Amino acid sequence: MTTIQRQPFGEHQGQEVSLYTLTNKGGMRLCVTNYGCIITQLWVPDRHGQVEDIVMGFDDLPSYQAGHPFFGAIAGRCANRIAGGRFKIDGQEYVLATNELPTGQHLHGGLRGFDKYVWQVEEDGDGLIFSRTSPDGEEGYPGHLHVRHRIGLTESNVMTFHFEAETDQPTIVNLVNHSHYNLRGHTHQIHDQQLKIESDFMTPVDEVSMLPTGEIRRVAGTAFDFRHARRLGDAMQQRPAQDFDMNYVIRQSNDSKQINDSKQNADASPTLSDILQPAAMLICPHSGRVMEVHTTLPGIQFYNAFKLSNKVWNGKAGHRYQAFSGICLETQAFPDSIHHAHFSEVILRPGQKYQSCTEHRFSVVA
């Protein structure tokens, strides 16, 4: 059975911060803190049974408090970009921070998003439930939003993310885990790893604003085509700056069931047995590690950390993280959906429940 241990991790604005370690019988180990629901370590066996930490991050709380590119953290209340930091619901306009300086857009919840708060936490079998209430007006968002985020580790080497939220006013919600993964270990680069994305379409962006144009475009014949597993280094050579930061439309089977649909009955009780769609697979030939991502969400953002060299990030054990040190595979509603009626539903109303589930399934190949 998965065991959970707690230890002090510091203090944030007078609140105690803890670090929790979840360990299963196979030796897989997950470390997560209630500051920003941040996954600080993820130790996974390779084909020889040797474990390696495969996520980027820091050794101590002050490094996270000083600011970082969302290593391992929750992003919300509404992850990804919102054009001009403005949106309307029922004719009422709301103004948010335009905190992404290069583009002038709202990004990942604002100046103090969900990643910068201490969450309440309780143990729940093979996982932890993090919870907090985001008050009306926080970062400009309307409504008191009650959020529960469960992070678990099963005996079969599956890391689970389950989000729930309810509101007392119409608002927008898109909750994401923003871990940077490297299946060879967080001290390496990603070029030799192989990626497959279960998608035939993407939502292309204007490469200055990084906002979706509203088009839903086929990936076939583009550098963004990962319908079959491709070596990342080869794919990056097809991009002038070797950059990837793109939302993909996850291919849906005929019997798919989206439990994150905020229009469903609030009494619904989704579990991990609900239908999840395969979204992506990352393979490391060197270690033999494989990570499969399955989700109830409609999109997945592939980001290859090309921006990391813009600043100095001294990570765990003093290792410097540079461009292409890891990749993000963020399951989500489409970026800027509030401005595109044909994109994902992100409006949550009183009496409805936001729910989503994502699994990261780890295995090895010879």
Disulfide bonds with the S-S distance in Angstrom:
none
